[in-house]
Amino acid sequence: MKKELKDWFVPWLMTAREYNTSILDKAWAQPDHARLMLNENPIQPSEKIIEAIADAARHGNWYPDSFKALRTKIGQMYDLGPDNVALCNGSSETIDAMMRIFMQPGEEIIMSTPTFELFPVRAELCGCKAVQIPLREGDLQYDVDGMLNAISDKTKLMLVINPNNPTGVFIDDDDLIRFCETGIPLCIDEAYAAYTPERKTKAPLIKKYPHVFLSVTLSKAHGFAGIRFGYVLGSEEMIKAFNTMFLPWNVSLMSAAAAEAIFDYPAEVEDKVKHNNSWMDRFSDELRKLGLKPYPAHGNYMLVDASMTGKTTSEILDAAIKTHKVYLKRIGEIHGKSGYFRVTPGVDEENERFITFIREYFG
């Protein structure tokens, strides 16, 4: 009997959630709209980065090597060696690889809800289940007891984003150690760590806990969302597993050159962080004046609770687009309440536009 094409697909492909990027098509087609919805860095790469990319492109006819010099440089930032570093095409590649390294169909990963939506999607695309434990009410901190109590013989992986996305909340160090002590593979995602340089990385944990690994991306504070570069930190055994799962030549000569250039020019990142954090302070002040509840902004995004106004998330997002051409991030209901949204600072004019919108809409 002849099969339909869909019958040839692995069964979990058709039931997995989709990570929808269609908003990007709209944003690219409407350059006059403020892109305050996707945790992008609004400041373009410097000429130093562009020159490094152009120079690397001159050797674009050659396959890349293992970038040992770059891995050594990254390792030194964390008191680690080059074999503790695996390079990747942004942390999205790490998310996909970690599911396939640790989990077989029917097995489980434990994470919070809400969280970065790509994690449950990639788990389900491996035929696995994302066990999502709601954050605590009020402070939206990880429900550590709830997550630990959800561990079963099917649990093969756990996730902590630090600070969490979309809440911006850091997990307490003692609670993080409780996760490490389970012995279950644990991903600590430090995508936004560069925005709070006063807080120390959790990379030293991998020396005591070889089942723990860190995921880092340059898409945020460094402004490489379109350049695509990230890395994994872990024990040598962990890194060997990731390098086996990653495709050969997953990092281009151009993105590696951009990464090396920005590591040699930290002032560029510092300026971008300063721009972001100053606007986060301004946003917090303006939102509180209007009676809204902004959560602590430890990355380049701020979760805002506007549920007390009676406005739904859809109403808020639609009004921002229609009246001020501002895209905001849709956040689903949290503990049964609508009216949450997330905002990422843009350039100065876009940020002023956002402030004008909230004053007019909520004031």
N, C-alpha and C positions, 0 to 999 in steps of 0.2 A: 504494500500500500504506500502510495506517495505521501510524504509528510509535508505539512506546511513549514515554511522557513522557521517560524517561531518554535516549532517542535524540536528543532535541532539545537536551539540555544540551551545552555545550562538552566535548569528550572528556576534558580534564584535570581537570574537576570531580570525576569519579568515582574518580580515582586519587590525588588529592592527600591528604596526611595531614590529620588533623583536629586543631585546637587545642581540646582538650576542657576545658570549663569546668563540667562536671557536679558537681565537688566543691563549687562555690559553692552549688548547690541544697541539698546536705547541710549545709553550714556555716550557711546562713541558717535552715534548719529545726531546727538544734541549737545554739541560742545559748549553751548551757552548755559547748560544746566550744571549746577554744582554737584560734584560726585562725592557726597558726604556719607556714602552708604557702605563702602567696601573695605575700610581700613587701609586704603592706599595712602601713600605719602604724597602730599600735593606739590612738593618741591622737586623739580626735574634734576636728573643727574648732572653733576658739574662737568665742565670741559675736560677735567682730568680723567673722569670715568669714560667719557665719550672717546677721548683719544686712545685710551687703553683698549677699548673695544675695537676701534678702527685698526690699531696696530696688530691686534690678535687676528683680525679678519684677513690680514695679508698672508697668514699661514692656514687659511681655512680649507685648503686642499689636503691638509694632513690630519690624520687621526690624533686625538689628544693622548698624552701619556697619563700616568696615574696622579699627576699634580702633587708629587711628594713635597715639593717646596711649599706649596700652598697649604697642604695638610699639616706640615710641620709648623708653619706660622700660626694656623688656627689652634693646633694643639698647645703651643706655648702660651696662648692666651688663657688656657685653662690648666696649666701645669700638667699637660698630657703629651704623649708622643704622637707621631703621624699615624701610627696604626690604631690609635683610638679615635680616628676621624674618618668618616665616610662622607663623600660629597654627593650632593643630589640636586635635582632640578626643582628646587623649592621644597618646602616641607610637605606639600601635597604628595610628592613621590614617596616621602618617608611614611606618610599615613597609609598609602596603598601597600607599600612593602611590608610594614609591620603586621598588617592583617594576614598577609600570605606567609610570612615567616612563622608565625606562632599559632595560627588557628586553622582548623579543618572544618568542613561543613558541619553545622549543628553545635559548634562550640561558641563560647561567649566572651565578650569584652565588657567590662564594667566602666561606666562613665557617668557624668552628671547630665542633667537636663535643666535648663538649656545648655548647649555647648556648641562648639564649631561644628556646623552641620555636615562637613565632609567626613568626619569620623564614623558616624553610624552608617552613612551611605557606603563607604568602602568596606565596612564589615559585612554588610548585607550582600554586597556584590561578591563576597567570598562564600556565600551561603551560611554566614554566621549571624549571631544575634547580638545586638547592642542592648545590654541591660542598662537602662538609663534611670538613675536615681535623682528625684527632684532635689534642687538646692533647698537649704533651710529657708523658711519664711523670714521676712524681715531683713536680715543682713545678706541673704542670698549666698552664704558661705557653703562650701561643700558639706553635705551630710555624710560625714566620715563613717559614723556608726552604721548608717543605712547602706553605704557602699560595701563596708566590710561584711555586714550581715548577708549581703547578696551573693557572696562568694559560694560557689558550688564546685562539684567535680568537673563541671563544664567550663569553668572560668580559666582562660588561658592568657588573659591580658587585661591590664588596667590602665586607665588614663587620668592624668592630672595636668590640666593646662594652668600655668602659673606665671602671670595672673590669668584668671579664667576669662574666657570669651563666651558670652558677651558682657559679663558682669564687671570685669576689671578687678576682681577680688583675689588677693593672694591667699593661699592655704597656709595655715599655721605650720611652723617647722615640725613641731611635735606630731601633728597629724600626718604630715608627709612621711615621717619615719614609720608611722604605723602601717602605711601602705608598703613601704620598703620591706618591713619585717615579715610580710606575708610570704615572701619568697616567690610570688607570682610576678612574671615580667611586667614592668611598669614603665610606661612612657611619660616622661616629664617634658611637656612642651613649653619651651621658653621663647616663643615667637616674639614676645613683646618686652623681653628683659632689658633691651637697650634703652627703653624709656625711663627706667628707674635704676641708673647706674650705681646708686647708693646701696642697692640690695645685691647681695652676693649670689652668683650662680649656684645651682645645686649640682654642678658637675662633680665636685669631690665625692658625692654619694656613690658614683660608679666604682670607686676603688674598694669600697666596703661591700657594695651590693652589685655583683656582676650581672644580675638580672634586670638592672635599672639602666635605661638609656635616655639621653636627652635629644630633643628635636629642636633645631634652630633654623630660622629663615632670615634672609636679608630683604624680604619683601616689604617690611614695615619701616623701622627707623632708618634703614639704609636706602630705602626707596627703589628696591629692585623688583617690584611686583611683575613687571613685564620683562625684565632681564632674566629672572628665574635662577636663583641660587640659594642653596641651603646646605646644612650638614647635620650628621648624627654624631653624637659623642657616646662612647661606650667602651666596655672592655674589648680586648683584642678579639676574643671569641665572638662577642656581639657584633663588632664591626665586620668581621669576616662573613657573618651571616647576611648582613645588609648588603655588602658588596657582591655576594653571590646572587642575591635577589635582584639588585639593581641591574638594569640593562648596561652592557658595555657602552662606554662613551656617552653616559647619560648627562654629563656636564660638558657644555661646549667650550671651546677655547675662548670665545668672547665673554661668556658669563664668568668664567674663572679669572680672566684678566680684569674684569670689572671688580670682582671681589678682592683681588690682590691690591688693586689700586685704592679702593676705599679703606681697606685695612691700613694702608700706608698713609692715609689722609683722614685721620679720625675727626678733624675739625669739621668736615662736611656732615658727619653724623651728629656731632654735638650741636651744630646750627639747626639741623632738622628737628632734633629733640627739643631744643629751646623753643622753636616756633610752635611745635605741637603742645608742649606743656603750658606755655603762657596762654594759649587759646583755651586749653582745657580749664584753666582757672577762671577765665572770663566766662566761659559757658556755664560753669558751676554757679557762679554768682548770679548770672542772669536768670537761670532756670529756678534757683531758689527764691529769687525775688517774686517770681510768678506763682509760687506755691507748688512747684513741681519737685520731684525727688530725683536728683542726679546721683548715681552711684559713683564711688571713687574711681577716678580715671588714672589707671596705672599703665595704660597702653596708649594707642592712638585712636581710642574709641571710648564713648561714654554711654552707658545704659541709662535711660531716662524713664522714670515711672510717672506717667501722666494719667493713670487710671482714676485718680481722685477727681478729675475734671469731667468724667463721664464720656469723654471722647474715646472712640475705638482706635486701634492702631491704624486700620485702613483709612479712617477719616483723617487722621493726622497726616499720614503719608500723602494721601491724595491732595490735601490742601496745600502742603508744602510744594508739591510739583506744580499745581495749577496757579497758585498765587505768587510764588517767588522762584520757581524753577530750581528747586532744591530737592535732590534725592536723599532720602533717609533710609536706614535699614529697618526692614520689617522684623519684628520680634513677636513670636507667638505668645499665646497666653501663658502667664506664669502664675501658678497656684490659682488657676481659674479666672484670672483677671486680664482683661485686654487694656490697651492704652500704653503699652511699653514700646519704645523705639530706641534705636542706637544712632549716634552721630559721630562722625570722624571729622576733625578739622580739615579744611581746605586752605586755599590761599586767602589772604586778608579780606578781599572783596567778597568772596563766597561766605566767609564766616560772618561778616557783617550782615549779609543777606539772611543767613540763618537766624541771627539775633533779631533782625527786624521781623521775620516771620513769627517767631515764638512770642514776641511782644504783642504783635497784632492779633495772633490767633488765640493765645491763652490769656492775654491781658484784657 
